[in-house]
Amino acid sequence: MNILLIAIGGAVGSVCRYLVTSAVLRALGTLFPAGTFAVNVIGCFAFGLITGLAQERVNLTPDMRALLLAGVLGGFTTFSSYMNESVVLVRQGQFLWAGLNLGGQVVTGFVAFWIAFSVASWR
């Protein structure tokens, strides 16, 4: 059941990502990737809100967590999961691991993308 909920939520999140990104780009232009920036900030806010409420005030079933966090927000942006994992590390006092996660994923992801793009477009 979780897989189906994640798939449905992922479809909803992906469509929402497209709609938000498109609206922001229409409003602000394409000089800066403001659409992706907005989606990442909105996704992080939503993930933090849901996990904070689930920890303190609202009882979310495992199915609802799967639908909302892995599904909808996973389809909307995985950046929110990345931030959640980093915050968990900081809250556990694992500052070195949090720093490695934050910096490492950005730098390593950039390098991996650059290498793959260069190889794919090499003539």
MDAnalysis code that builds the backbone (N, CA, C; Angstrom):
import MDAnalysis as mda
import numpy as np

u = mda.Universe.empty(369, n_residues=123, atom_resindex=np.repeat(np.arange(123), 3), trajectory=True)
u.add_TopologyAttr("name", ["N", "CA", "C"] * 123)
u.add_TopologyAttr("resid", np.arange(1, 124))
u.add_TopologyAttr("resname", ["MET", "ASN", "ILE", "LEU", "LEU", "ILE", "ALA", "ILE", "GLY", "GLY", "ALA", "VAL", "GLY", "SER", "VAL", "CYS", "ARG", "TYR", "LEU", "VAL", "THR", "SER", "ALA", "VAL", "LEU", "ARG", "ALA", "LEU", "GLY", "THR", "LEU", "PHE", "PRO", "ALA", "GLY", "THR", "PHE", "ALA", "VAL", "ASN", "VAL", "ILE", "GLY", "CYS", "PHE", "ALA", "PHE", "GLY", "LEU", "ILE", "THR", "GLY", "LEU", "ALA", "GLN", "GLU", "ARG", "VAL", "ASN", "LEU", "THR", "PRO", "ASP", "MET", "ARG", "ALA", "LEU", "LEU", "LEU", "ALA", "GLY", "VAL", "LEU", "GLY", "GLY", "PHE", "THR", "THR", "PHE", "SER", "SER", "TYR", "MET", "ASN", "GLU", "SER", "VAL", "VAL", "LEU", "VAL", "ARG", "GLN", "GLY", "GLN", "PHE", "LEU", "TRP", "ALA", "GLY", "LEU", "ASN", "LEU", "GLY", "GLY", "GLN", "VAL", "VAL", "THR", "GLY", "PHE", "VAL", "ALA", "PHE", "TRP", "ILE", "ALA", "PHE", "SER", "VAL", "ALA", "SER", "TRP", "ARG"])
u.atoms.positions = np.array([
    [0.823, -1.200, 0.000],
    [0.000, 0.000, 0.000],
    [0.861, 1.256, 0.000],
    [1.961, 1.256, 0.768],
    [2.827, 2.433, 0.811],
    [3.337, 2.830, -0.573],
    [3.701, 1.847, -1.380],
    [4.241, 2.140, -2.710],
    [3.194, 2.867, -3.555],
    [1.948, 2.425, -3.498],
    [0.881, 3.070, -4.250],
    [0.654, 4.497, -3.757],
    [0.638, 4.688, -2.446],
    [0.467, 6.033, -1.890],
    [1.619, 6.948, -2.293],
    [2.827, 6.425, -2.263],
    [3.990, 7.217, -2.666],
    [3.898, 7.582, -4.152],
    [3.481, 6.630, -4.970],
    [3.350, 6.890, -6.408],
    [2.289, 7.955, -6.679],
    [1.158, 7.865, -6.019],
    [0.091, 8.863, -6.199],
    [0.577, 10.223, -5.711],
    [1.158, 10.249, -4.532],
    [1.676, 11.501, -3.988],
    [2.774, 12.082, -4.860],
    [3.640, 11.224, -5.390],
    [4.709, 11.688, -6.267],
    [4.184, 12.340, -7.523],
    [3.124, 11.777, -8.083],
    [2.504, 12.377, -9.269],
    [1.937, 13.754, -8.941],
    [1.261, 13.861, -7.811],
    [0.695, 15.153, -7.385],
    [1.823, 16.159, -7.151],
    [2.869, 15.736, -6.452],
    [3.992, 16.636, -6.164],
    [4.706, 17.090, -7.421],
    [4.882, 16.199, -8.376],
    [5.558, 16.558, -9.629],
    [4.757, 17.584, -10.424],
    [3.459, 17.394, -10.485],
    [2.607, 18.358, -11.183],
    [2.648, 19.708, -10.465],
    [2.595, 19.679, -9.150],
    [2.680, 20.928, -8.378],
    [4.013, 21.628, -8.609],
    [5.096, 20.861, -8.652],
    [6.417, 21.450, -8.917],
    [6.422, 22.160, -10.265],
    [5.883, 21.504, -11.278],
    [5.823, 22.099, -12.613],
    [4.998, 23.383, -12.599],
    [3.851, 23.359, -11.954],
    [2.967, 24.526, -11.927],
    [3.601, 25.693, -11.173],
    [4.190, 25.421, -10.024],
    [4.827, 26.489, -9.239],
    [6.023, 27.057, -9.993],
    [6.872, 26.189, -10.511],
    [8.054, 26.647, -11.247],
    [7.642, 27.490, -12.446],
    [6.664, 27.043, -13.196],
    [6.191, 27.782, -14.366],
    [5.644, 29.147, -13.973],
    [4.852, 29.198, -12.909],
    [4.263, 30.466, -12.472],
    [5.344, 31.451, -12.031],
    [6.316, 30.966, -11.278],
    [7.396, 31.845, -10.813],
    [8.223, 32.346, -11.996],
    [8.534, 31.475, -12.930],
    [9.318, 31.888, -14.100],
    [8.557, 32.902, -14.953],
    [7.248, 32.712, -15.093],
    [6.443, 33.696, -15.841],
    [6.462, 35.051, -15.138],
    [6.408, 35.030, -13.821],
    [6.359, 36.277, -13.051],
    [7.711, 36.976, -12.988],
    [8.798, 36.205, -12.878],
    [10.107, 36.807, -12.618],
    [11.098, 36.701, -13.764],
    [10.799, 35.901, -14.764],
    [11.738, 35.721, -15.865],
    [12.706, 34.586, -15.592],
    [13.632, 34.407, -16.537],
    [14.510, 33.238, -16.487],
    [15.966, 33.560, -16.186],
    [16.273, 34.798, -15.802],
    [17.653, 35.167, -15.520],
    [18.245, 34.324, -14.386],
    [17.458, 34.069, -13.365],
    [17.852, 33.273, -12.207],
    [16.844, 32.140, -12.073],
    [17.287, 30.944, -11.682],
    [16.332, 29.822, -11.562],
    [15.422, 29.965, -10.340],
    [14.642, 31.036, -10.333],
    [13.789, 31.358, -9.187],
    [12.685, 30.321, -8.978],
    [12.252, 29.666, -10.036],
    [11.219, 28.639, -9.890],
    [11.699, 27.480, -9.045],
    [12.882, 26.977, -9.358],
    [13.468, 25.878, -8.577],
    [13.763, 26.343, -7.159],
    [14.277, 27.547, -7.034],
    [14.563, 28.117, -5.715],
    [13.289, 28.151, -4.873],
    [12.202, 28.653, -5.460],
    [10.928, 28.738, -4.742],
    [10.413, 27.359, -4.346],
    [10.483, 26.416, -5.260],
    [10.019, 25.056, -4.970],
    [10.824, 24.453, -3.817],
    [12.126, 24.641, -3.819],
    [12.959, 24.084, -2.747],
    [12.630, 24.711, -1.398],
    [12.420, 26.017, -1.365],
    [12.084, 26.686, -0.106],
    [10.693, 26.253, 0.366],
    [9.733, 26.239, -0.533],
    [8.377, 25.810, -0.175],
    [8.396, 24.360, 0.316],
    [9.125, 23.497, -0.388],
    [9.219, 22.093, 0.012],
    [9.848, 21.926, 1.381],
    [10.914, 22.672, 1.656],
    [11.555, 22.598, 2.973],
    [10.612, 23.084, 4.067],
    [9.911, 24.182, 3.794],
    [8.956, 24.699, 4.775],
    [7.865, 23.671, 5.057],
    [7.302, 23.110, 4.000],
    [6.224, 22.125, 4.159],
    [6.700, 20.879, 4.900],
    [7.905, 20.398, 4.559],
    [8.449, 19.201, 5.214],
    [8.665, 19.485, 6.699],
    [9.246, 20.639, 7.004],
    [9.473, 21.015, 8.407],
    [8.174, 21.167, 9.167],
    [7.172, 21.770, 8.535],
    [5.873, 21.956, 9.172],
    [5.219, 20.610, 9.474],
    [5.206, 19.726, 8.488],
    [4.565, 18.416, 8.666],
    [5.291, 17.594, 9.722],
    [6.621, 17.529, 9.648],
    [7.352, 16.716, 10.629],
    [7.275, 17.324, 12.022],
    [7.286, 18.658, 12.108],
    [7.145, 19.307, 13.416],
    [5.779, 19.057, 14.031],
    [4.744, 19.188, 13.225],
    [3.392, 18.908, 13.717],
    [3.240, 17.441, 14.107],
    [3.810, 16.552, 13.304],
    [3.700, 15.117, 13.597],
    [4.440, 14.760, 14.883],
    [5.503, 15.468, 15.167],
    [6.271, 15.183, 16.379],
    [5.578, 15.745, 17.617],
    [4.924, 16.894, 17.472],
    [4.406, 17.597, 18.646],
    [2.886, 17.578, 18.798],
    [2.140, 17.553, 17.694],
    [0.704, 17.801, 17.823],
    [-0.217, 16.837, 17.104],
    [0.211, 16.308, 15.961],
    [-0.680, 15.524, 15.105],
    [-0.141, 14.106, 14.980],
    [-1.021, 13.130, 15.123],
    [-0.614, 11.743, 14.965],
    [-0.769, 11.346, 13.493],
    [0.340, 11.281, 12.777],
    [0.303, 10.868, 11.372],
    [0.570, 9.377, 11.277],
    [-0.292, 8.681, 10.588],
    [-0.092, 7.249, 10.386],
    [1.101, 7.057, 9.442],
    [1.705, 5.880, 9.441],
    [2.777, 5.605, 8.484],
    [2.338, 5.807, 7.031],
    [1.080, 5.464, 6.724],
    [0.570, 5.673, 5.365],
    [0.514, 7.156, 5.010],
    [0.069, 7.984, 5.947],
    [0.004, 9.428, 5.694],
    [1.405, 10.031, 5.555],
    [2.339, 9.560, 6.375],
    [3.729, 10.026, 6.243],
    [4.281, 9.666, 4.862],
    [4.018, 8.423, 4.436],
    [4.487, 7.978, 3.121],
    [3.871, 8.835, 2.015],
    [2.573, 9.061, 2.093],
    [1.881, 9.855, 1.079],
    [2.426, 11.281, 1.033],
    [2.489, 11.933, 2.178],
    [2.854, 13.346, 2.222],
    [4.352, 13.595, 2.054],
    [5.165, 12.871, 2.822],
    [6.599, 13.167, 2.840],
    [7.348, 12.526, 1.673],
    [7.218, 11.212, 1.533],
    [7.928, 10.536, 0.436],
    [7.236, 10.781, -0.902],
    [5.901, 10.818, -0.889],
    [5.150, 10.965, -2.125],
    [5.063, 12.402, -2.609],
    [4.175, 13.188, -1.992],
    [3.932, 14.551, -2.469],
    [5.210, 15.398, -2.423],
    [5.847, 15.459, -1.265],
    [7.042, 16.301, -1.171],
    [8.235, 15.701, -1.888],
    [8.298, 14.367, -1.967],
    [9.354, 13.734, -2.751],
    [9.215, 14.046, -4.229],
    [7.977, 14.105, -4.717],
    [7.736, 14.487, -6.100],
    [7.918, 15.979, -6.321],
    [7.605, 16.763, -5.299],
    [7.726, 18.216, -5.383],
    [9.197, 18.633, -5.366],
    [9.949, 18.086, -4.410],
    [11.378, 18.374, -4.315],
    [12.046, 17.438, -3.319],
    [13.125, 16.798, -3.721],
    [13.871, 15.977, -2.754],
    [14.769, 16.842, -1.882],
    [14.869, 18.104, -2.218],
    [15.672, 19.028, -1.415],
    [15.160, 19.072, 0.020],
    [13.845, 18.935, 0.195],
    [13.272, 18.965, 1.534],
    [13.718, 17.754, 2.354],
    [13.843, 16.591, 1.739],
    [14.348, 15.406, 2.447],
    [15.798, 15.611, 2.855],
    [16.566, 16.180, 1.968],
    [17.973, 16.479, 2.217],
    [18.110, 17.420, 3.415],
    [17.271, 18.443, 3.476],
    [17.315, 19.370, 4.607],
    [16.859, 18.693, 5.888],
    [15.808, 17.870, 5.813],
    [15.336, 17.160, 6.998],
    [16.446, 16.285, 7.573],
    [17.124, 15.544, 6.719],
    [18.213, 14.682, 7.185],
    [19.333, 15.503, 7.809],
    [19.607, 16.662, 7.256],
    [20.646, 17.536, 7.808],
    [20.234, 18.088, 9.167],
    [18.970, 18.496, 9.303],
    [18.471, 19.000, 10.579],
    [18.500, 17.903, 11.640],
    [18.126, 16.686, 11.270],
    [18.177, 15.566, 12.217],
    [19.608, 15.384, 12.731],
    [20.575, 15.443, 11.830],
    [21.976, 15.309, 12.254],
    [22.383, 16.429, 13.209],
    [21.980, 17.659, 12.924],
    [22.294, 18.784, 13.811],
    [21.627, 18.595, 15.167],
    [20.375, 18.194, 15.173],
    [19.656, 17.995, 16.443],
    [20.271, 16.874, 17.267],
    [20.925, 15.924, 16.603],
    [21.609, 14.833, 17.308],
    [23.015, 15.234, 17.727],
    [23.420, 16.453, 17.409],
    [24.754, 16.920, 17.745],
    [25.829, 16.439, 16.791],
    [25.439, 15.894, 15.663],
    [26.372, 15.364, 14.668],
    [26.735, 16.464, 13.656],
    [27.415, 17.507, 14.141],
    [27.671, 18.689, 13.322],
    [28.605, 18.400, 12.145],
    [29.598, 17.569, 12.358],
    [30.506, 17.229, 11.270],
    [29.754, 16.509, 10.153],
    [28.928, 15.518, 10.529],
    [28.167, 14.777, 9.528],
    [27.163, 15.686, 8.830],
    [26.552, 16.603, 9.580],
    [25.610, 17.546, 8.969],
    [26.327, 18.423, 7.950],
    [27.496, 18.925, 8.310],
    [28.268, 19.749, 7.382],
    [28.703, 18.980, 6.153],
    [29.135, 17.731, 6.370],
    [29.516, 16.896, 5.233],
    [28.319, 16.612, 4.336],
    [27.169, 16.380, 4.936],
    [25.969, 16.137, 4.148],
    [25.589, 17.382, 3.344],
    [25.563, 18.530, 4.005],
    [25.165, 19.769, 3.328],
    [26.130, 20.143, 2.214],
    [27.405, 20.211, 2.537],
    [28.390, 20.596, 1.529],
    [28.689, 19.487, 0.538],
    [28.769, 18.278, 1.045],
    [29.138, 17.143, 0.198],
    [28.148, 16.864, -0.903],
    [26.858, 16.911, -0.589],
    [25.866, 16.634, -1.628],
    [25.855, 17.713, -2.700],
    [26.034, 18.962, -2.278],
    [26.031, 20.057, -3.259],
    [27.244, 19.941, -4.177],
    [28.413, 19.821, -3.591],
    [29.644, 19.769, -4.396],
    [29.704, 18.495, -5.227],
    [29.446, 17.353, -4.607],
    [29.514, 16.081, -5.315],
    [28.444, 16.005, -6.408],
    [27.251, 16.485, -6.106],
    [26.198, 16.503, -7.119],
    [26.560, 17.389, -8.299],
    [27.155, 18.537, -8.013],
    [27.581, 19.442, -9.088],
    [28.639, 18.774, -9.957],
    [29.633, 18.160, -9.317],
    [30.711, 17.496, -10.060],
    [30.154, 16.330, -10.876],
    [29.290, 15.512, -10.284],
    [28.703, 14.370, -11.001],
    [27.905, 14.844, -12.215],
    [27.111, 15.892, -12.014],
    [26.331, 16.422, -13.133],
    [27.247, 16.934, -14.230],
    [28.271, 17.688, -13.848],
    [29.204, 18.274, -14.825],
    [29.920, 17.178, -15.627],
    [30.384, 16.152, -14.946],
    [31.066, 15.050, -15.634],
    [30.112, 14.354, -16.594],
    [28.922, 14.006, -16.119],
    [27.953, 13.299, -16.961],
    [27.546, 14.152, -18.155],
    [27.302, 15.418, -17.923],
    [26.923, 16.315, -19.002],
    [28.044, 16.428, -20.026],
    [29.283, 16.552, -19.541],
    [30.441, 16.679, -20.433],
    [30.624, 15.421, -21.267],
    [30.489, 14.260, -20.633],
    [30.627, 12.994, -21.357],
    [29.511, 12.857, -22.389],
    [28.296, 13.169, -21.984],
    [27.158, 13.019, -22.895],
    [27.206, 13.975, -24.070],
    [27.784, 15.149, -23.879],
    [27.809, 16.126, -24.960],
    [29.154, 16.180, -25.690],
    [30.056, 15.275, -25.332],
    [31.376, 15.241, -25.971],
    [31.240, 14.789, -27.420],
    [31.982, 15.444, -28.314],
    [31.920, 15.090, -29.740],
    [33.268, 14.671, -30.221],
])
